């Protein structure tokens, strides 16, 4: 990103500081089942590794979602209509967004929201170069927390939230409903939500997706420990931990863990954290849904499912939801 582009970008910065990072890490490592929030995967190296994961054959989600969206873009654009304000949660490198921008009519502005600041700035600069007439207003934030949307210069008919990639699966069911309520509140009555949702399928497919043969997912998972060392002064030895991912059929979710290969003590911020051999840190949960399960989850937040598109294997779905408002409790 050149200096001229950097000057043109007005980033609205709500990025959590190191104090939040440190507090979340220490809190998670003191739980009975040690865990780390998956939002901290995405430093600069983590974002790069995730982009590499998305290019793997085993990780079917990006290619399947892209194929569904391309096949259905005419119907999607017709449902959304013209004059939308496009708000993307977890925008990443914005590659999926470009396809929407190429087909939606008269987008008033684009607001990408992401916790990875450098990637957000780079992606925003590239979009501003590619779409000269589009107002791009990046927000660096943990989108599960508090932030304000920037003011938009052009009028808009509809607030459209875009939430691809099945990231909704990273929430436990109750927090997932609360998060959808947050999106509904941000959009207002009548707003739209275009969301990617991974579907339940043969566990062997899921196992391959989260245990790729090249070890990229393992490197992505272990980078969390390396980030803690880099930014918080921890003394994790990543070579003494191993990536482990499995499908939990009872809860309908993939779990990613880092398993300690030996008894060891790790130090962070003057705190000693002990690990027994075989003890794990859970770093991610990724729930898989049936279409009925997602419809019930959406309804609890006030959304109605207007349209669902799936691939032939029914591995993944792209869904368009409309905020009808929650019924009184």
N, C-alpha and C positions, 0 to 999 in steps of 0.2 A: 504494500500500500504506500503510495507516494505521499509526501508532505502536503501537496495540494489537496488530494482526496481527504486526508485526515482533517484538514481545516474545514472542509465542506460538511463533514459529518458532525451532527449535534447528537451525541449519545446521552441518553437519560440514564444516569448511573445509579443503580440500587444494588450493585454487586456486594454480596456479603463479605465482610472483612475477615482477616485471619483470626480475629477473636471468635467469630461465629464458627469458623472452620475448626479451631482448636476445641471449643466447647462441645461441638457436635461429635468430634472424634473421641474425646475423653468420655463423654456420656455413653456413646455406643460401645466403647471397649470395656466399660464397667457393667454392662448388662450380663445377665446369666448366659444368654446366647449372644456373644459378642457380635456387633454389627457396625457397619459404616454406611452412611447414606449414599445411595448411588449417584446423587447429584454431584458428588465430588470426584467422579470419574473424569470430568471434562476440563482438565487443565489443557494447555496447548498440546502436550504429547498425547494425552488421553483422547482429545478430539481427533487428532490425526489417526490414532489407532482405531477409533470407532469408524472413521471413514474407510479404513482398510477392511474392517469387518464387513461393512456394507457392500463391499465388492466381492466378497467370498461367495462361492456357489452354495456352500452349506447353509449360509445365513439367508434364507429365502425371503425374508420380510421385505427388504427394499425393492427387489426386482418384482415380486408379486404385487406389492402395492402400486408400483409404477405401472405395471401392465394393466391393472384394474382401472387406474385413473385415466390412462391413455384411451382405453376402450370405452370409457364412460364419460369422457370430458364434455361431450355435447349435452348430455342430460344434466351433468353437474352444473355447467354454465347456465343452462336454462332455468334450473331450480333456483340458483342464486340470483340471477338477474343482473342488471347494471347498477352501477353506483354504490358498490360495497366498499367499506373500510376493512381491509384485510389485516387481521391480527394473528400472528403465528406464535404459538407456544413451543419453545425448544427448537428454534429455527435452524440451528447448526450451520451448515454451509449453504443453505437456501436453494439447493439444487431442485428439490421437489416444487418449491414455490415458483420457480421460473415457468414451469409448465402451466400452472394456474394463471400466472400473470399474462401468459401468451394467449389465453383463451377467455378469461373473464372480461367483461365489457365495462369500460370506464371505471376502473378502480380508483377510488379517491386518494388513497394513500396505503402504504404498507408499513406495519409496525412489527418488526421481528423482536421477539423476547428470548433472551438466552443468558445463561450464567457464565458462559465462556467468552470473556470480553474480547480477546484478540481475534478469535474466529468471527465473532459478531461484527467487529469493525471491518475486518477484511471482506466478509460477505456483503455487508452494507455498501462498501465502496464499489465492489464489483457490480452490484445491482444498480447503483446510481449511474455507473458508466453505461450499462446495457439498456437501461430504461430512463432516458434523459428527462422525460416528462413526469416521472413518478416521484412523489414525495416519499422518501424512506426515512423513518424515524425510529432508529434502534433503541431498545430498552435493555440494559444489562441488569438482570435481576434473577433471583430465585423465584420462578413464577408461581410457586406454591405460597409465597409470602406476600407482603404488602408492597404495592407499587402503584403509581399513577400513570395513566396513559397520557402521552403528550398531545397537545392541541394540534388539530389537523386543519389545514388551510381551506381545503375544498369541502363542500357539503357532501353528505353521503346518506343514502337511503337505508342502509343495512350495515350492522356490525357483523362481520363474519370471522369467527375464530377457526383457525386451521390448526389441527393437532394430529399430525400424521405419525406413522411409525409404531403405533400401538404402545406409546408411552403410558397410556392410561393403565396398562397392565402392571406398571411399577408400584401402583398404590394398592394397599390392602382394601378390601371391599368398602368398609365404612369411610376411610379417608378418600377413596375414589368418589363416593357419592358427594362428600363435602367439596371435593375439588370441582366436580361438575357444577355444583351449586355456585361456587365462586365464579366459574366461567359464565354461568347464566346471569349472575348479578352484574358482571362486567359488561356483558352484551346487551342486557335489557330484554324486555318482552319482545318477541318477534325476531330476535337475533338468530343467526345460524351457527351451527358447529359442524364442520367437516372433519371427521375423525377417522383414523385408522385403528382397526381392532383386530388383533391376532386371535384366531379361532382354535378351539381344541381339535387335536389331530393325533395321529399315531405318535406315541412317545419317542420312537426311534428317530423320527424326523426332528423332533425338538432336541434330542440328545446331540445329534450331529450339528445342529445350528449353534449350540452353545459350547461345543467341544470340537472346534474345527481342527482339521488335520495339520494345518500350518502353525498352530499355536498362537494365532493373533489374539484370540479372545483371552487366552491365558496371560499374554503380555499386557493386554488392556486391564485385566483384573489386578495383576501384580503392580501395575503402575500406580494404583491407589496408595500402596505402601511407600513407593518411591516418592510420590508427591508429598506425603506426610513427612518424610525425611527431608525433602528439599525445602518445604515451606514452613514446617513447624519444628524442625530440629530433632525429629525422632531418630531412633537408631534401629529401625526394623532392618533385618537382613532378609531381603526377598527370596534369596536362594533357600531359605529354611521354611518357605511356604509354598504350597502347591495349589493351583487352580482346580476347583472341583465344581461341576455343575450337574444337576440332575432334575428330573421331573417328579414333582410331588403330586400323585394322582388324587389324593384325598382333598387337597386344597386347590387342585387344578392350576398349579403354577410351577414354573422353573425357579430353582434357587441356585444362585452362584455363591460359592464360598471360597475362602482362602484357608487351607488346612495347614496347621503347624506340623512340620515333619519331625519335631523334636521338642523336648522340654526346653523352654527358653524364657528369658525375661527381657521385655522391651521397655525402654524409657522414653517418656514424653513429658515435657514441661515439669520435670521433677517428680513425675509419677512413674512408679514401676508397675508394669502390667505383665502378669505371668501367664504363660501358655503351657498346658500339658501337651504331650504328643498326641496328635489326632484331634485336638481342639480346633474349632474353626471360627472364622469371622465371616458372617453372612454379609455380602456386599450388594446383592440385588435379589429382588423377587419380581417375577414377570408372569402375571396371571394371564391365562388363556380363557376365552369366553365362548359360550354358545350365543347364537343370535338372540334367543329368548332371555338369557342372563343379561346381556347388554341392554336390551330393551327395558328390563325391569330397573336396572341401574340408572338409565337415562330418565325414566319416569320419576324416580325418587328425587331427581334434581329439577324436575319441571320440563324436561325435554321430551318431545315426541319424535320417534324415528320416522322420517318422511320417506327415505329411500335407502336401500342397501344394495351394494354391488359386491360380488365375490368373484373369485377365480373359479375355474372349472372343478378344481379339486376341493374347493371350499376350505382352503387353508387360511385365508385372510379376507377381511372385509373392509370396504370403505363405506362410511355411513354419513348421511346428511340428516342432522337433527335440527329441530326448531324449538326455541324456548317458548313454551306456552304458559309458563308460570306454574309455580307449585300450588297444589291444593292446600287449603288451610289444615294445620295439624289438628 
